[in-house]
Amino acid sequence: MRHRFHAICPYFAMFPESFVEKHLAASKYEGVVFDPFCGRGTTIFESLLRGRAAAGCDINAVAICITGAKCDPPTAGEVLTRLDELEREFVGSSPSEPMTEDMEEFFGLCFHADTYDQVRYLRQQLMWQTNKVDRFIAALCLGALHGESHRSPNYFSNRMPRTISTKPAYSVRWWRSGGYVPPYRDTFGILRGLVAYRYRTPPPQQRGVIVLTDARFAAKHFTDMNGKVTDVITSPPYLDTTNYREDQWLRLWFLGGEATSNYRRADARHYNKEFYWRFLEEAWSGIAPLVANKARFVVRIGGRRLEKAEALSSLCNTLTSGLGRAVRPADNGVTSSVKSSQANSFRGAKASPTVEHDFCFIVS
Ligand SMILES: C[S@@+](CC[C@H](N)C(=O)[O-])C[C@H]1O[C@@H](n2cnc3c(N)ncnc32)[C@H](O)[C@@H]1O
């Protein structure tokens, strides 16, 4: 059975666990598995399930909350006890903040007023950065925060895609034009149901190490892993595609961020090839101290303007200079078309790459 932690929360551009499974099986190494762009943690979690030590980082708080919850979870009993405590305190409390806040219209249409009180209470109470029980509950909340609530009783919001948070003005127009009203949802009841469902598959014995950081500075957070990483299985942000913060703005708000989707695309490195390759070179350099004498790097990469030959040679060059080691491709790579996803259909075909390339490199 598929482990029920895998899908705790959707994440844009995630790869399937079968991809990780295939590459772990193909590796002859047994050291630490590392993912510097871990997203929702597929590499790390699947490696732990297979008895491998695993670690990784990401720059996005949503990614770190989900991955941390999956890869270093509390027991189900601890989660249920904390939910009881939170609910008791909520029932005895007055609303945690005044109802007026930025984007009042958006929030008033997104959540039923009573559900919104609970959501804001949980947002304020959950110490997800420092407490792993709270982090697990926060990750469950992220997965339930928005979605197709007309199809499932487990989403807190008015109907919305579950993969990305649509922009406030667009959402308001759409809800108004369709006459969609937010359903009442008891978040505590939903969360208890999700705990029962998710823990039906037991968590892995091994625990992963997950850090919120830019990959370019990763090594200093994992010094006890210096020279121990034998397998990197990763997927960097694709050239010229998504902005992970903008796409996850409502989940970032839940984790304590501003009530805004206005994450500007000021950073050209994901949209300009020269900056993009330089960024990847810096990222490989940022993890270089962790890499063992012999290691295997698997990289899934994509972009609307990224041909396979160029991707292979540029990746090989950036790995060679970033790691400061000899790097050779294990094969010519595999190109596949990107499945149409819910996020793609919302954004229109132009926003997403049509193909992805998978490459494997041997580092010595
Ligand atoms: C293609 S996604 C990875 C998805 C992942 N393989 C999964 O299965 O969920 C790329 C990730 O890189 C992260 N990212 C972007 N810039 C970063 C940086 N400078 N350092 C670390 N992570 C970064 C994004 O937040 C995003 O989660």
The ligand as a Gaussian input file, in Angstrom:
#p B3LYP/6-31G(d) Opt

LIG

0 1
 C       10.751000      21.149000      -8.529000
 S       10.520000      21.565000      -6.838000
 C       11.031000      20.123000      -6.014000
 C        9.910000      19.163000      -5.858000
 C       10.292000      17.879000      -5.120000
 N       11.139000      17.036000      -5.918000
 C        9.028000      17.103000      -4.695000
 O        8.867000      15.933000      -5.025000
 O        8.172000      17.705000      -4.026000
 C       11.849000      22.692000      -6.565000
 C       11.981000      23.183000      -5.120000
 O       13.133000      24.027000      -5.048000
 C       12.882000      24.984000      -4.033000
 N       13.872000      26.073000      -4.143000
 C       13.885000      27.119000      -5.003000
 N       14.993000      27.874000      -4.819000
 C       15.694000      27.275000      -3.815000
 C       16.924000      27.552000      -3.174000
 N       17.664000      28.620000      -3.511000
 N       17.355000      26.722000      -2.204000
 C       16.602000      25.637000      -1.820000
 N       15.425000      25.333000      -2.388000
 C       14.975000      26.129000      -3.376000
 C       11.443000      25.378000      -4.249000
 O       10.896000      25.957000      -3.073000
 C       10.824000      24.030000      -4.600000
 O       10.296000      23.416000      -3.458000

